[in-house]
Structure formats: structure tokens, C-alpha cells
Amino acid sequence: MPDTLREVVLLGRRFGDRVAVRAGSGERSHSDLVDRASRLARHLARSGLVPGDRVVAMVEDGLRSLEPHLAAALAGLVVVPVNARFRTEELDHILRDCGARALAHSSGVGATVARSEVVGELDLVLDTGPGDGAATNPAYEALVTQGSSDAPDVLVEPDDVAMIGYTSGTTGHPKGAVMTHRAGLEALRANLVAFRVVPYGACAFSGSVSFTALLWGFVYPHLHLGCSIDMLQPDLTVERWFDRMEEHGSTFTFVPTPYLDDFAAEASRRPAATARLAGVCHSASPATAGQREAMVAALGPVYLESYGMTETLAAVTVTTSLDPGPGSQAESPHLTIGRPLPPADVYPVDAAGRRVGPGEVGELVVESPSLFAGYWERPEATAAALREGRLHTGDLGHVDPHGFVYVDGREADLIISGGMNVYPAEVERVLHTHPDIVESAVVGVPHPRWGESVCAVVVPREGSALTADEVVDHVRSRLAGYKKPTRVELVHALPRNANLKVLKGVLRSRLS
């Protein structure tokens, strides 16, 4: 087994002309993908970037979207994925925070990049071309198709940083989770098992390469075993999804919460499209027991639940093919997130950090060799999350007598809307820049399709004519669309306790 992501990428050449990536009507073989990434890596090195430098990748999903990630690994650089839906303010924060020297972006985010106050200070900016389709950027294509396809001769060690994945926190600003090659390879090994990756199979990839968890969880494991990655974004529909699975004989796919109902219904109607599936994963945000039961009824034991996060890189709990059936040992088969996946361990602890017994609720902690190394230049946040080698997740949960883990809630106020993380502090920070907003509180409220949606409770400036639509537009202009409020409540005051802390629990109960 290789020790670094660089070695994993180079081993892709052994699969030759087998398809590695599909997007729209285009295809890229494993050998071609590695050759293009190698030439791009050589260009990065020639441009003066040295191992350890940070390269931000803000690319739309498509035929070329993996190339900056793989090139960074080959050049010993640290790749920093950025959601292509982010606005300029969000991009600039990450560029500054990680000290990026280079940016690779697709043409579709060109306007966002053009408005940046930071991009002009970078040493290198690359436009990789349109996210998908036949159109290309000739200058970029020349870089990745001409000259030697030998990767740069650099030394990459297992404990070198491979990636920084940004995830928001209580400060309202995203913070970077530092991931080493060693932790990434531990994650790859675990995810091969967790997600039942079939050698030489086909992954119907419904997610985005913007998300670090999906890169380590689905993309790299499938490439490592000679599989193809079928990019379904940005035009994902359930009908097209099933057409592609049937056409390419998909062996794995990931189903975000908002698609569960439609996916289960379509699977019942089109068994030929799911016939080769060995794994269908749901994760990242809660699903109802009814939704999960419907997926099992439509798909059988290939349906699986897993639990993990940016900071774990790997799935650290997972259900098996035996868990959803009538003989399941789990107390609640359609509510559990599975059992810990060795060598990881997941269990609840009390306020003193002591492991609690079966059925008792505590904060879930994770022990795993795939854990992140800490938050980029944030020692206090790192110390709070990583204690005595354990990751404190902020999730509340319990374990049943047979070792199955359940998530009961969250200590933090994280909103998970359609599988996307929305941190209230970040939205509140933007709301507070509006001249007619005195104060605000952002909470998650139940939503039948997205699981949760964002609700902004706002105290307007006295005498202002502030409207709910203005509040939504203000956030939408500064943050990714999925972070905007779908509901706005204008109030005279926020509920507070004796310490003047806003009572978000009271707000949630009023609004639910």
C-alpha cells in the first residue's frame, strides 16, 4: 500500500485506458488523467511553487475538475478545495487565511475571482476552462497536453500536509482542517471497506469535488481500485442519475438527504439501474426512519449509513449489509449510524471526558489514525477539538448494548441543510453588516425536503422599513446560496437568559 497521495496518483497509470472520469459526453482514461496532472504539476513547480505551498482549487465539477487536486499531490503542494458556489468574500478569507500562493479556478467562477482583493497578490492564477462540455481554455490545454508527462521529482513524506479542508466554526469564519498524507491514506484504506468499493467498478458521483470528505471518501478510493468516476453535477436529476447508472453499470453511489425520497421511488421503478450496486451510501445529515426504511425496501442490504466529518477524513462508523434486515442486532436499525469501523472507535463521554455506559447520552468522541492534524494556525481551536488524541465532535449520542451508535443532537448550533453545513455565526456576521439590522440569531428549522433550513430572527433598527426579502438578498449577495435564510422573522427583541445569552433553544421551539 502506498504511503502518500502522490504514490496513489502515480499508480493510476497501471489502469491504462480504462475510463477514470466521465462528465457529460466526455471521458478521460486513468493514464491520460495522470499524464495531464503530471504536466500541470510540472508547470506549478516551474512557476516557483515548492512543496508545502498552498494551492486553492475553486473548480466546478466536470472532466477537468480533479486535475488541480492530483497535480498538487504530485508536486508536493497542499491543495485547498473551495466550494465553487462561494462568493468573493468567502474566497478571499480562505486565500488570506491559508497563505495561498496559487489559485486554480474554472471559467464559471471567473466573475467571483475577478472581484477578489487577494487574487492579484498571488504568484499564479490558472483558468482551467469551463466546468464541463466541449469548450476548453486553449492555454490551459496546452499546459496539460504538451511536453513531458513525468511528474516533478520531489520528496513527499507521509507526515507532510496534503490538504487543508475549510469548515466553519463558532467564530463565523471558516477554519482550515489540516490533513496529512498519512491520515489521508488511513482514510482511503477505511473507506474502501466502509463504502464497499468494487475493483474496476463505477462510481455514480452525485457530490462535488469541492468537499474534502467526498474526495477522501469516494473519489480517491475508487480511482485507487481502477474504477470510473461519473460526474453527475451540476445538472443532477434523479432521472439522469438512474440513466447514467444503468448505462455504466454503477457499483456505488452517494445519496444526499434531499434526494432520498425520489431515489427510493425511482429505485423501485427501475431495478435494472440498481442491479450492479454494491453500496448506496447516505451520510452527512439526518434522515428519518421512514426515509431509511424506504431505501432499504427499494435497495435491500446494499443501502448503508456512515458517520464522519471533515476532521475524520474517513467514515468512522458504518452499517453493514446485515444491519438493516429483520435479524439486525441494532435496537433501532433505521436510526443507527452503525458501529465503529476498526481501527477507529466512536463512543460518548460525559463532561469530564469519561466514557459513559450503553444508553447514556454524551458527547461523541472519535479515536482514529485518520484524524486531521489540527486547524491551520488556530492552536486554541485545535486544543478544544483534539484532546488526548481524541476528536471531540460536538455531537451528542449514545451506544446501544450491541455497540451501535446513535446521534441524538448537536452541542453546536450547526445547521445541516440538504447535506450542506451552515454555521449560524457566519450568517449572523453577514446579517450584522446590514445598517438596518440591530441584532440577529440564526437557527435551523425543520424542512420536509432539506432536513433543516435556515431561519434568521432579526431585530430591525427602530424606524426602518426593513423587509424579509431585503434580509435574504443581503445574505445571498455575500454567501453561497445554500446559506441564505429561507425564512425571516422580524421581532422587537431576542429572548435572553440572565447572562444575556440568546436562547436559541427557545427560538427553535417557537419556530418549529
Secondary structure, DSSP 8 states (H G I E B T S, - for coil): --SSHHHHHHGGGGGTTSEEEEETTEEEEHHHHHHHHHHHHHHHHHTT--TT-EEEEE--SSTTTTHHHHHHHHTT-EEEE--TT--HHHHHHHHHHHT-SEEEE-GGGHHHHHT-SSGGGSSEEEE---SSSS---HHHHHHHHSS----------TTSEEEEEEE--TTSS-EEEEEEHHHHHHHHHHHHHHTT--TT-EEEE-S-TT-HHHIIIIIHHHHHTT-EEEE--SS--HHHHHHHHHHHT-SEEE--GGGHHHHHHHHHH-HHHHTT-SEEEE-SS---HHHHHHHHHHHGGGEEEEE--GGG-S--EE--TTSSSTT--SSSTTT--BEE-TT-EEEEE-TTS-B--TT--EEEEEE-TT---EETT-HHHHHHHEETTEEEEEEEEEE-TTS-EEEEEESS--EEETTEEE-HHHHHHHHTTSTTEEEEEEEEEEETTTEEEEEEEEEE-TT----HHHHHHHHHTTS-GGGS-SEEEE-S---B-TT--B-HHHHHHHH-
